[in-house]
Amino acid sequence: MVEGYADPKDALSAVLCRTVTITGRRPVSGGSINQTSSIVLDSGQRFFLKENSGALRSLFRAEAEGLHALGAQPGPAVVTPVALHESPATQWLLLEHVESATRAGDFWERFGRDMATLHRESQWDRCGFPHDNHIGRTEQVNHPTVGWIEFFGRYRLGYQVALAERNGSADPSMVAGVHRVIERLDRVLVEPDHPSLLHGDLWGGNFMVGADGQAVLIDPAVSYGHPEADLAMTELFGGFSPRFLDAYREVSPLQPGYRDRIDLYNLYHVLNHLNLFGSGYAGSVRAAIARYG
């Protein structure tokens, strides 16, 4: 990945070792945070461009680091970062273009097995990550921590509810309820065999289908932690076939009680959506409090 170029055209010229001309640029819908577009070169080659202001500092650098971390491990294919630009006023990230195709017949089985391989083979001695990053527009704190339950309570649920309290999204009863959940985490959560590299935002909008008909991961919010956190999010908004989890379990059997923990893991994402999008998610937060608090 190259840096140091303010113009995507100059960055692509450096990457491709020739002077390029951008002959087309088409806005692409689907994201609520960044401006996104497809860039076409004079050669016909295409790239994907994400742009934002400089306000969310290191947004794209953290994304690129996450993609590199995932791509360095065995597991699903990962989109490749090509070029990065950061300035006080603006930032952008150029990514390879994913040539979409129809899902292969074994798409879900391969995806499930590959995610299990990622979780099994990637290891660190801490939960968290060497750097903080973002989940959506929200900063995600990844302070390295020995225990998963402590990490999830402090830097996932605790951080989100503190943010919701500060911005007025959570009233005192909701704040107290989430803190009760945090105090009781050790009654429900279990420690992993080892902290695994997580995609961190694994819903149906954060994978694509590549030219080979198999999954390509995009838009990560990586950290090391319990694989169940990734699996739980696949069940939050739908979009994943049951065949995905069945195939995952063939490679990595789940710890007993996983289904009882799904809504607890997803409380993190529901709180984040409360912070990002408002009171429409308050009912889901209160339902989780009623169950686990």
C-alpha atoms as one frame of an Amber mdcrd trajectory, in Angstrom:
protein
   0.000   0.000   0.000   1.417   3.373  -1.022   1.100   6.654   0.870   2.167
  10.242   0.336  -0.032  11.153  -2.621  -2.909  13.633  -2.313  -4.443  12.666
  -5.669  -5.661   9.087  -6.261  -4.416   9.348  -9.866  -0.846   9.952  -8.685
  -1.087   7.128  -6.161  -2.286   4.707  -8.854   0.502   5.845 -11.169   2.972
   4.924  -8.435   1.302   1.569  -7.795   1.142   0.620 -11.470   4.530   2.146
 -12.376   3.087   4.175 -15.253   1.196   7.410 -15.731  -2.522   6.689 -15.548
  -5.614   8.627 -16.490  -8.897   8.294 -14.624 -11.548   8.065 -17.356 -14.578
   7.372 -15.172 -15.770   7.879 -11.637 -19.165   6.606 -10.531 -20.676   7.059
  -7.051 -21.450   3.772  -5.297 -24.271   3.527  -2.778 -24.409   1.342   0.296
 -22.398   3.205   2.927 -23.759   5.684   5.469 -20.390   6.942   6.718 -18.115
   7.502   3.722 -18.403   8.799   0.193 -17.652   5.847  -2.061 -17.031   5.581
  -5.782 -15.775   3.256  -8.460 -12.801   4.573 -10.439 -12.046   3.426 -13.988
  -8.623   3.912 -15.571  -7.705   4.374 -19.227  -6.693   0.707 -19.254 -10.161
  -0.342 -18.097  -8.834  -1.382 -14.700 -11.093  -0.441 -11.794 -10.538   0.484
  -8.150 -12.790   1.356  -5.216 -12.361   4.705  -3.464 -13.580   5.636   0.031
 -13.418   9.272   1.140 -14.127  11.133   4.349 -13.141  14.328   6.124 -10.125
  14.389   8.383 -12.346  14.602  11.473 -12.382  10.848  12.161  -8.650  10.620
  12.609  -6.961   7.469  11.271 -10.312   5.992  10.164  -8.899   4.553   6.954
  -5.443   3.778   8.324  -7.080   1.578  10.954  -9.239  -0.067   8.286  -6.188
  -0.801   6.154  -4.344  -2.227   9.172  -7.320  -4.470   9.873  -7.451  -5.690
   6.283  -3.719  -6.410   6.328  -4.060  -8.326   9.609  -6.891 -10.466   8.243
  -5.130 -11.001   4.931  -2.005 -12.269   6.682  -3.937 -15.169   8.215  -5.391
 -18.298   6.656  -9.112 -17.823   6.155 -11.501 -16.031   3.810 -10.233 -13.791
   1.038  -9.837 -10.139   2.055 -10.028  -7.023  -0.104  -6.566  -5.488  -0.627
  -5.761  -1.862   0.323  -3.887  -0.120  -2.499  -3.259   3.476  -1.386  -3.946
   5.743   1.584  -4.012   9.515   2.005  -4.450  11.451   5.256  -4.481  15.185
   5.905  -6.176  17.409   8.502  -8.958  18.172   6.013  -9.502  14.902   4.200
  -8.617  11.229   3.985  -9.175   8.530   1.428  -8.486   4.840   0.921  -8.134
   3.089  -2.420  -9.007  -0.596  -2.499  -8.841  -3.247  -5.146 -12.042  -3.668
  -7.141 -13.872  -6.897  -6.304 -15.304  -8.406  -9.469 -18.619  -9.739  -8.194
 -20.025 -13.067  -9.306 -22.795 -15.463  -8.373 -22.298 -17.397  -5.156 -20.771
 -20.818  -5.672 -22.824 -23.823  -4.649 -20.609 -24.347  -1.598 -20.416 -20.637
  -0.744 -21.755 -20.879   2.815 -19.862 -24.078   3.615 -16.572 -22.622   2.396
 -17.202 -19.311   4.191 -17.984 -21.081   7.466 -14.943 -23.342   7.268 -12.669
 -20.442   6.321 -13.868 -18.308   9.249 -13.290 -21.239  11.592  -9.775 -21.602
  10.201  -9.121 -17.880  10.740 -10.285 -18.099  14.348  -8.381 -21.295  15.031
  -5.048 -20.331  13.452  -4.800 -16.661  14.464  -3.559 -16.233  18.014  -2.339
 -13.484  20.315  -1.617 -13.538  24.033  -4.042 -10.674  24.713  -7.554  -9.597
  23.844  -7.686  -6.305  21.972  -5.310  -5.061  19.287  -2.103  -3.022  19.133
  -4.113  -0.004  17.908  -7.585   1.422  18.393  -9.842   1.552  15.334 -13.470
   2.288  14.474 -16.731   0.406  14.226 -18.758   2.572  11.921 -18.041   6.138
  13.021 -17.513   5.083  16.639 -14.037   4.761  18.050 -13.317   1.197  19.143
 -10.894   0.945  22.043  -8.624  -2.098  21.839  -6.428  -1.783  24.922  -4.634
  -5.154  25.224  -6.126  -7.101  28.124  -5.357 -10.603  29.417  -8.955 -11.742
  30.016 -11.786 -11.735  27.473 -14.543 -11.136  30.023 -12.728  -8.108  31.449
 -12.002  -6.799  27.950 -15.586  -7.196  26.740 -16.996  -5.563  29.853 -14.627
  -2.601  29.962 -13.833  -1.825  26.320 -16.962  -3.022  24.575 -20.064  -2.633
  26.757 -18.526  -0.145  29.204 -17.168   2.158  26.515 -20.424   2.180  24.531
 -22.688   2.862  27.499 -20.421   5.676  28.693 -20.634   7.202  25.229 -24.431
   6.822  25.237 -24.609   8.534  28.628 -22.470  11.444  27.419 -24.460  12.020
  24.244 -27.845  11.623  25.926 -28.833   8.399  24.162 -29.086   6.458  27.442
 -31.072   7.573  30.490 -29.895   6.724  34.036 -31.931   3.507  34.214 -30.385
   2.205  30.982 -26.893   3.131  32.144 -27.437   1.363  35.464 -28.864  -1.653
  33.652 -25.864  -2.053  31.373 -23.556  -1.770  34.376 -25.514  -4.588  36.051
 -24.953  -6.681  32.937 -21.226  -5.927  33.068 -21.041  -6.937  36.728 -22.614
 -10.310  35.872 -20.645 -11.116  32.716 -18.672 -13.864  34.413 -21.941 -15.732
  35.010 -22.648 -15.965  31.283 -19.512 -15.470  29.189 -16.667 -17.958  28.964
 -13.007 -17.419  28.208 -11.786 -18.620  24.784  -9.150 -21.290  24.318  -7.039
 -18.425  22.963  -7.831 -14.915  21.703  -8.552 -15.126  17.974  -8.427 -12.422
  15.329 -12.003 -11.204  14.802 -13.437  -9.390  11.833 -15.405  -7.458  14.428
 -18.338  -6.256  12.281 -19.394  -9.468  10.561 -22.886  -8.753   9.279 -24.309
  -9.439   5.824 -23.160  -6.106   4.408 -19.484  -6.667   5.164 -18.655  -9.412
   2.739 -18.796  -9.561  -1.028 -18.844 -12.408  -3.511 -15.628 -12.542  -5.516
 -15.019 -13.696  -9.061 -14.577 -17.278  -7.837 -18.007 -17.258  -6.190 -16.544
 -17.205  -2.681 -16.633 -14.648   0.148 -14.374 -11.599   0.281 -14.242  -9.746
   3.613 -14.539  -5.938   3.695 -14.967  -3.168   6.307 -13.446  -4.846   9.383
 -13.285  -3.583  12.963 -10.629  -6.038  14.056  -9.494  -7.090  17.475  -8.468
 -10.307  19.183 -11.128 -11.949  21.321 -13.615 -14.770  21.549 -14.711 -16.178
  18.175 -18.288 -16.280  19.467 -18.439 -12.497  19.130 -18.031 -12.769  15.349
 -20.501 -15.641  15.103 -23.114 -13.838  17.184 -23.101 -10.848  14.859 -23.831
 -13.070  11.859 -27.180 -13.694  13.547 -28.021 -10.086  14.473 -29.319  -8.670
  11.195 -29.775 -11.846   9.172 -28.184 -12.531   5.799 -26.269 -15.665   6.788
 -27.478 -19.157   5.935 -27.551 -21.768   8.741 -25.118 -23.685   6.543 -22.430
 -21.154   7.516 -22.517 -22.074  11.205 -22.919 -25.791  10.487 -19.738 -25.746
   8.415 -17.935 -23.619  11.002 -18.665 -26.222  13.682 -17.188 -28.972  11.522
 -13.804 -27.257  11.874 -14.190 -25.657  15.318 -16.876 -27.034  17.644 -18.605
 -24.363  19.736 -18.379 -24.195  23.502 -21.549 -25.288  25.315 -24.097 -22.520
  25.835 -23.214 -20.428  22.782 -26.853 -19.678  21.955 -27.423 -18.317  25.451
 -24.655 -15.763  24.851 -25.619 -14.454  21.400 -27.765 -11.531  22.560 -25.172
 -10.562  25.157 -22.429 -10.280  22.535 -24.770  -8.359  20.256 -25.585  -5.854
  23.004 -22.289  -4.226  21.999 -23.509  -3.683  18.443 -26.980  -2.605  19.549
 -25.430   0.000  21.864 -23.253   1.171  19.005 -26.320   1.547  16.785 -28.028
   3.444  19.588 -25.084   5.836  19.610 -24.956   6.115  15.833 -28.623   6.136
  14.857 -30.645   7.005  17.937 -33.539   5.822  20.059 -34.853   3.223  17.642
 -32.430   0.776  19.241 -33.322   1.574  22.859 -35.882  -1.227  23.048 -33.296
  -3.818  22.022 -30.877  -2.511  24.634 -33.543  -2.749  27.346 -34.468  -6.278
  26.240 -30.857  -7.370  26.687 -30.714  -5.686  30.095 -33.869  -7.525  31.143
 -32.340 -10.838  30.096 -28.786 -10.469  31.394 -29.001  -7.773  34.074
